[in-house]
Amino acid sequence: MATASMPALPSRPLVLADLVPNVRARNVGLVLLGVLFTALLAQVSVPVPGSPVPITGQTLAVVLTAAALGPVRGVAVQIVYMLAALVGLPFYSEASGGVDVVFGATGGYVVGFIPAAFLIGLAAKHGADRNVLKSVPLFIAGQAVIFAVGVPWLAVSTGMTASQALDAGFYPFILGGIVKAAIAAAVLGAAWKVAHRSD
């Protein structure tokens, strides 16, 4: 009597998500988990005095989900995350959501999550997340993309000058961005080591 065979894992996974057997609805499940993970880390929020932009765990979530899922699924996570907040789900910092929040002063940062996820995911697809010397600069560059969109958006939406927007929306986050890049590199590096040991 024939038995059903288990789905085969790829011989050379491109990203961590490829280690998950390719069963029906795998990608949908991974994207939804990524959205929930981003929403969860968004609740780690620390106000910055004099700035409408808080320090949150969102950018760490963007880095981790993009590197683990790859460019297509990583971008899908951030698009669905934004759409979920648009319909009012409390997925942004301080359990906020809605059109006013999505397109408010901090909206540009979330828009920036999308190209950042693509950049990080694409580089991870080529193995850049498996080596700390490559992954830390990659993750810093990915976060820089977020600020490249978020800071001008902040300036336009609030009427700040470029200098004021940098003071409120960029400079206070540099150290945190470097720390997040290091954390993500350590987490992903450890995950790949575990994956290789289980081969």
N, C-alpha and C positions, 0 to 999 in steps of 0.2 A: 504494500500500500504506500503510495507516494505521500511525502510530507511536504508541507509548505516551507520554502526556504526563507531564511531571514534576509532582509535587504542588505546588500553588500555595501560596506564603507568604501569610499574612494581610496585608491592606493596612495595617492599623494594629495591630501586635503589642501585646498588653496587657503581657506580660512577655518577658524575653529568650528564654525557652524557646519562645515562639511563633514565633521566627525559624527554628526547626528544622522542616523539612517534615513535615507530618502523615502520616507513613507508619505502617504497622502496627507496633504495639508501641513506638511512640515514647515514650509516657508511662511505660511500664514501664522502658524503658532509662534515661530521664532520672532516674527515682526511684532506680534501682539505682546510677547514677553518683553521685547525691546522697548515698546511704548510704555508699558507699565513700569519697567525699570527706570526709564527716564523720568517718568512722573514721580516715582518714589524718591529719586535723588534730588528732584526739584524742591522737595520739602525740606532738604538740608539747606537752610537759607540764613544768611547772616547780613543784616543791614549794613550799608556803608554810609557813614555820616556825610550828609550833604549831597548824596547821590540817589537817584531813583532806581539805580541798578544794584541789586543785592549780590553778594557772593553766594552761589548755589552749587549744588552737585551736578547740575544739568550738563555742564561741559565735560565732566568726567564720564557721565553716561553716554554722551555723544561719541567720545573717543572709544570707549569700551565696546559699545554696540556696533559701531562702524567697523572696527578692526575685527571683531568676532564674526560679524555677519557678512562682510564684504560690501562693495559699493552699491549694488542694487537693493539688497535688503536693508542696508544701513540707511540709505536715502529714504526708502519706504517707511522705516521707523519714524524718521523725523517729519515726514509729510503727514502720516497718520496722527502723530503726536500733535501737530499744529491743528489739524482738522478736528481732533477730539476736543481741544481747548476752544476752538471756534464755536462748537455747538454747546459749549457751556460746561464741559466736564472739568472738574477742579484739578487739572493736571499741571498747572504752573506753580511757581513758588507761592507759599502761604495758601495752598489749595485754591488758587484763583483760576479763572477761565472766562471765556466770553470774548466777543468781538473787540470790546474796548481794551481788554488786556492784551490780546494777540497783536493788535495794531497800535498799541500804546508806545510809550517811550522805550520800553525794552524789547519791543517786537522785532527789531532788526537783528538782535542776537539770535533769536529763534529762527528767523529766516536764514541767518548765517549757518545754522546747524546743518542745513541741507547740502551746500557745497562742501562744507567741512567733512561731513560724513562720506561724501563721494571721494574726496581726496584721500582720506584716511583708509577707507575701505579698499580703494584701488591699490594703494601702496601695500596694504596688508595682504591683498591677493597675490602680490609678488614677493611675499615673505618678509616685509619690512617690520612686522610686529614681533618677530621671533628673536630679534637681537636688540639689546638695550641701546647699543651705540647708534642703531638706526631708528629704533622706535621712539626714543625720547625726542630727538629733533623733529620727527614726523608728527608726533602728537602736539608739540609746541606749534608747529606750522599750521596744523589743523585748527587749533584754537585761535591762531592769528587771523585765519580766514573769518572766523566768527566775529572777531572784533573789527575787521575791515568792513563788515556789513553793519554791525551793531552801533559803532561809534558815530558814523555819519547819520544814521537813522536817528540816534539819540539827539544829535545836534539839530536836525531839521524838525523833529517832533516837539522839541522843547524850546527852540529858539536860542539854544546855547551857541556860543562861538566855538570854533574848532578847538581852541585851547581849553575852554571850559568843558567841552565834551570829552576830551582826553583826560582831563583831571578827574571827571566824574565817572567816566565809563571805560577807562583803559588802565591808567597807571596803578590804581589800587588792586588790580587783578593780575598783575604780571607775576608776582611771586606765587600766588595761588595756582596760576596756570602751569608754572614750572613744576610745582609739587604734584598737581594732578597728572601731568605727563609722566612723572617718575612713578607715581602709584600705578597708573595704567600699564606702563612698561613692565613693572614688577609682576602685576597680576597676570598679564598675558604671557609673559615669559614663563612664569610658573605653570600656567595652564598648558603651554606647549610642551614643557618638560614632562608633565604628568601624561600627556597624550602620547609622547614618544615612548615612555616607559611601558605603556599599556599596549604598544604595537605587538 
